[in-house]
């Protein structure tokens, strides 16, 4: 998930929220790369979901992406139980 994929990601999340999704669950198990733009998109999606009262969660986070999230200091906000999968 990098700058080139963030628009599509954001559009998918926004569509789910527009359809009154109660849970926005992102399966990140196959995701092998995320840069700062990708992390920003995930944080913005989380914020948008929480603003609507929806639950937001990442599941099956790949080790490489989990490590990037940890290095960025976002494990408590984004990783299940604050730990990488």
Secondary structure, DSSP 4 states (H G I P E B T S, - for coil): --TTTHHHHHHHHHHHHHTT-SEEEEE-TT-----HHHHHHHHHHHHHHHHTT-EEEEES--HHHHHHHHHTT-HHHHSGGGS--
